[in-house]
Amino acid sequence: GVHARDGVTGLPNTTPEAPVLQQHLRRLVDSGHAAAVLEVSSHGLVLQRVAGLPFAAAVFTNLTRDHLDFHGTADAYLEAKSRLFAQLAPNAVGVINADDAHAGFMRAHCTGRVVTYGRQAGADYRLAAIAPRPGGMRLDLVGPRGRLSLAADLHGEFNAYNIAAAAACSLELGATAEALSGAL
């Protein structure tokens, strides 16, 4: 759905058809929003639902076997996901999960600047620690600006990875550590 200051609008697809998506984006701009975060499905990429949209950043979390009914093969699914990274402008950032087996493929197809996140020692934003805390978890992310401790009201390693991806993306787009901590 579309979450805006004036409420939530339900959508029939993760990535709506291009005309519907453009209508929602126009409504957001007209109501004073300066940015939008989209979940772009592999279906939406293949069906050209975001063709021509300029993205400041794209995030690759992982590749599962969820949508082989639509794509047919894992290779076709991977190629579909890579389309978002192939349409990035040179000054945009591709944020890639270094721990996923397909990270190299995504990196090779990214036309923007690449940063990585994950547990691997070479990740630009390394998940150095994940620890439970009452009502959620704390994680330490080591990046170009040093160590950042974040607390979230979420549990699970997949959420830690999602937070690391969102943090890396936000920081690369100019957010401060304080704003990021407050947003979580």
C-alpha positions as CSV (number, residue, x, y, z in Angstrom):
1,G,0.0,0.0,0.0
2,V,0.9,3.7,-0.2
3,H,1.7,5.1,3.2
4,A,1.5,8.9,3.2
5,R,0.9,11.6,5.8
6,D,-2.8,11.5,5.0
7,G,-3.2,7.8,5.4
8,V,-2.7,4.5,3.6
9,T,-4.0,3.5,0.2
10,G,-4.3,-0.2,-0.6
11,L,-2.8,-1.5,-3.9
12,P,-3.6,-4.7,-5.7
13,N,0.1,-5.5,-6.5
14,T,3.4,-5.0,-4.8
15,T,4.4,-2.8,-7.8
16,P,1.2,-1.4,-9.4
17,E,0.8,-0.9,-13.2
18,A,2.8,2.1,-14.4
19,P,-0.2,4.5,-14.8
20,V,-1.4,3.7,-11.3
21,L,2.1,4.0,-9.8
22,Q,2.5,7.4,-11.5
23,Q,-0.8,8.6,-10.1
24,H,0.2,7.7,-6.6
25,L,3.6,9.3,-7.0
26,R,2.0,12.5,-8.4
27,R,-0.4,12.5,-5.4
28,L,2.6,12.2,-3.0
29,V,4.4,15.1,-4.7
30,D,1.3,17.3,-4.7
31,S,0.9,16.7,-1.0
32,G,4.5,17.8,-0.2
33,H,6.4,14.5,-0.1
34,A,10.0,14.8,-1.3
35,A,10.8,11.1,-1.5
36,A,9.3,7.7,-1.9
37,V,10.5,4.2,-1.1
38,L,9.1,1.5,-3.4
39,E,9.2,-2.3,-3.1
40,V,9.8,-3.2,-6.8
41,S,8.9,-6.8,-7.6
42,S,10.6,-8.9,-10.2
43,H,7.2,-9.1,-11.9
44,G,7.0,-5.3,-12.0
45,L,10.5,-5.1,-13.5
46,V,9.7,-7.6,-16.3
47,L,6.3,-5.9,-17.0
48,Q,8.0,-2.5,-17.3
49,R,6.0,-1.0,-14.4
50,V,9.0,1.2,-13.3
51,A,10.6,1.8,-16.7
52,G,11.9,5.3,-16.9
53,L,11.7,6.1,-13.1
54,P,14.9,7.6,-11.9
55,F,15.9,5.8,-8.7
56,A,18.4,7.4,-6.3
57,A,19.2,3.9,-4.9
58,A,18.3,0.2,-5.2
59,V,18.7,-2.5,-2.6
60,F,19.3,-6.2,-3.3
61,T,18.4,-8.3,-0.3
62,N,18.5,-11.9,-1.6
63,L,17.3,-14.3,-4.2
64,T,14.9,-17.0,-3.1
65,R,12.9,-19.5,-5.2
66,D,9.6,-17.7,-4.6
67,H,8.6,-16.6,-8.1
68,L,9.8,-19.4,-10.4
69,D,6.2,-20.0,-11.5
70,F,6.4,-16.6,-13.2
71,H,10.0,-16.5,-14.3
72,G,10.5,-20.2,-15.2
73,T,14.1,-20.5,-14.1
74,A,16.3,-19.2,-11.4
75,D,18.5,-17.5,-14.0
76,A,15.5,-15.6,-15.5
77,Y,14.4,-14.6,-12.0
78,L,18.0,-13.3,-11.2
79,E,18.1,-11.4,-14.6
80,A,14.7,-9.8,-13.8
81,K,15.9,-8.6,-10.4
82,S,19.1,-7.2,-11.9
83,R,17.1,-4.9,-14.2
84,L,16.5,-2.4,-11.4
85,F,20.3,-2.1,-10.9
86,A,20.9,-1.8,-14.7
87,Q,18.7,1.3,-14.9
88,L,20.5,3.2,-12.1
89,A,22.2,6.5,-13.1
90,P,26.0,6.6,-12.4
91,N,25.4,8.8,-9.3
92,A,22.8,6.5,-7.8
93,V,23.8,3.8,-5.4
94,G,23.2,0.0,-5.6
95,V,23.2,-1.5,-2.1
96,I,23.9,-5.2,-2.3
97,N,23.8,-8.0,0.2
98,A,27.4,-9.3,0.2
99,D,26.4,-12.5,1.8
100,D,24.1,-13.6,-1.0
101,A,25.5,-16.0,-3.6
102,H,24.3,-13.7,-6.3
103,A,26.0,-10.5,-5.1
104,G,28.6,-10.6,-7.8
105,F,26.0,-10.9,-10.6
106,M,24.1,-7.9,-9.1
107,R,27.4,-5.9,-8.8
108,A,28.3,-6.7,-12.4
109,H,24.9,-5.4,-13.7
110,C,24.8,-2.3,-11.5
111,T,25.3,0.9,-13.5
112,G,25.5,3.0,-10.3
113,R,27.9,3.2,-7.5
114,V,28.0,-0.1,-5.4
115,V,28.1,-0.5,-1.7
116,T,27.6,-3.8,0.1
117,Y,26.3,-4.9,3.5
118,G,26.3,-8.2,5.4
119,R,28.4,-10.2,7.8
120,Q,31.4,-10.7,5.5
121,A,34.6,-9.0,6.6
122,G,34.8,-7.2,3.2
123,A,31.3,-5.7,3.4
124,D,31.2,-1.9,3.3
125,Y,28.6,-2.0,6.0
126,R,29.4,-5.0,8.2
127,L,26.9,-6.5,10.6
128,A,29.4,-6.9,13.5
129,A,26.9,-7.9,16.2
130,I,23.3,-8.8,16.6
131,A,22.0,-9.2,20.1
132,P,18.5,-9.6,21.7
133,R,17.2,-6.9,24.0
134,P,13.8,-6.5,25.7
135,G,11.2,-6.1,23.0
136,G,13.6,-6.4,20.1
137,M,17.3,-6.4,19.2
138,R,20.4,-4.3,19.0
139,L,22.8,-4.5,16.2
140,D,26.2,-3.0,15.5
141,L,27.0,-1.9,12.0
142,V,30.5,-1.0,11.1
143,G,30.8,1.2,8.0
144,P,32.8,4.0,6.4
145,R,31.9,6.4,9.3
146,G,32.7,3.9,12.0
147,R,30.6,1.8,14.3
148,L,26.9,2.5,14.6
149,S,24.7,0.8,17.3
150,L,21.1,0.5,16.4
151,A,18.1,-0.7,18.4
152,A,14.9,-2.0,16.8
153,D,11.6,-3.4,18.0
154,L,12.1,-6.4,15.7
155,H,13.5,-9.9,16.1
156,G,15.3,-12.2,13.7
157,E,18.3,-12.3,11.5
158,F,16.4,-11.4,8.4
159,N,15.2,-8.2,10.1
160,A,18.9,-7.4,11.1
161,Y,19.8,-7.8,7.4
162,N,16.9,-5.6,6.3
163,I,17.9,-2.9,8.9
164,A,21.5,-3.1,7.7
165,A,20.4,-2.6,4.1
166,A,18.1,0.3,5.0
167,A,20.9,1.9,7.1
168,A,23.5,1.5,4.4
169,C,21.1,3.0,1.8
170,S,20.0,5.9,4.1
171,L,23.5,6.8,5.0
172,E,24.7,6.7,1.4
173,L,21.9,9.0,0.5
174,G,23.0,11.5,3.1
175,A,21.0,10.6,6.3
176,T,22.7,11.2,9.6
177,A,23.2,8.4,12.1
178,E,20.9,10.3,14.5
179,A,18.1,10.5,12.0
180,L,18.6,6.8,11.2
181,S,18.4,5.8,14.8
182,G,15.3,7.9,15.3
183,A,13.6,6.4,12.3
184,L,14.1,2.8,13.5
